Amino acid sequence: MASKQAGFDWKAFWDAWGRGMLIAVVAGVFMALIAPFQTHLVPLGVRLTYWVGLMVLGSFWGHAVGAWIFSFPGMSERRWLAGALLALIIGLPYTVVVWAITGLSFDHGPQLKNLPIYFGPVMLVSAAMTGIAMLANQTPPQTHAAKPGAAPPKFLDRLPLKLRGAEVWAVEAEDHYLRIHTDRGSDLILMRLSDAVGELEGLEGAQTHRSWWVARSAVVGAKRNDGRAVFTLKNGVEVPVSRTWAKVLRAKGWY
């Protein structure tokens, strides 16, 4: 449930900005303490201001770039490709920012001959921060209900004849096959789960585990088993929920 105070949605702010800002501040303090790239030559207070400032400013820039990259279809399912693009697009222009700020802070101004020196360190930090942010903000691959007039999900064409027209409740990976759970029973097809999730777009659901995709409408109960969340489907089948994605699904009201 969103936490609101004086009309301000603090939970939405935390989800959108707060977690990233906290990571940036912690990373800035860490960099100030280990003092890489010859920043050990200046006092701790100066290092803290320099590194925390750069990290927080970079976090704002990264958030804007990330929102743009993940607005493209399919990027949510290709997270590490998106991450590589994110690190590159953040790092290239931010090299100029770091060069300018460093020159103004520690030298007599930025010198053009020093610009190439900053490329490697900035790209390294950009890649590291992007990786940390993506690990801290993992979300399950999700599919969404079809808009009015949209074509049926491609996955429905793969249903065996005995399941044609059935309501798909879940898809479970079994070795190289997928077991399709429906209101008319279940059957196997040869396919990868990652490919199936892409073709299930048009049905509202999410991947709850590395081996499961579940339709939201099929979930009738949730419980904890050995510290892990478990969904119960309409047919009584119990589906594991990865700890990595449990908080995200709970926040979205799945249980």
HELIX and SHEET records of a PDB file:
HELIX    1   1 TRP A   10  PHE A   13  1                                   4    
HELIX    2   2 TRP A   14  GLY A   18  3                                   5    
HELIX    3   3 ARG A   19  ILE A   34  1                                  16    
HELIX    4   4 THR A   39  LEU A   41  5                                   3    
HELIX    5   5 LEU A   44  ILE A   69  1                                  26    
HELIX    6   6 MET A   75  GLU A   77  5                                   3    
HELIX    7   7 ARG A   79  PHE A  106  1                                  28    
HELIX    8   8 LEU A  112  ASN A  114  5                                   3    
HELIX    9   9 LEU A  115  ALA A  136  1                                  22    
HELIX   10  10 LYS A  154  ARG A  158  5                                   5    
HELIX   11  11 LEU A  161  LEU A  163  5                                   3    
HELIX   12  12 LEU A  193  GLU A  199  1                                   7    
HELIX   13  13 ARG A  216  ALA A  218  5                                   3    
HELIX   14  14 ARG A  243  ALA A  251  1                                   9    
SHEET    1   A 2 LYS A   4  GLN A   5  0                                        
SHEET    2   A 2 PHE A   8  ASP A   9 -1                                        
SHEET    1   B 6 GLN A 142  THR A 143  0                                        
SHEET    2   B 6 GLY A 205  HIS A 209 -1                                        
SHEET    3   B 6 TRP A 212  ALA A 215 -1                                        
SHEET    4   B 6 VAL A 168  GLU A 174 -1                                        
SHEET    5   B 6 TYR A 177  THR A 182 -1                                        
SHEET    6   B 6 GLY A 185  LEU A 190 -1                                        
SHEET    1   C 3 VAL A 219  ASN A 225  0                                        
SHEET    2   C 3 ARG A 228  LEU A 233 -1                                        
SHEET    3   C 3 GLU A 238  PRO A 240 -1                                        
END                                                                             
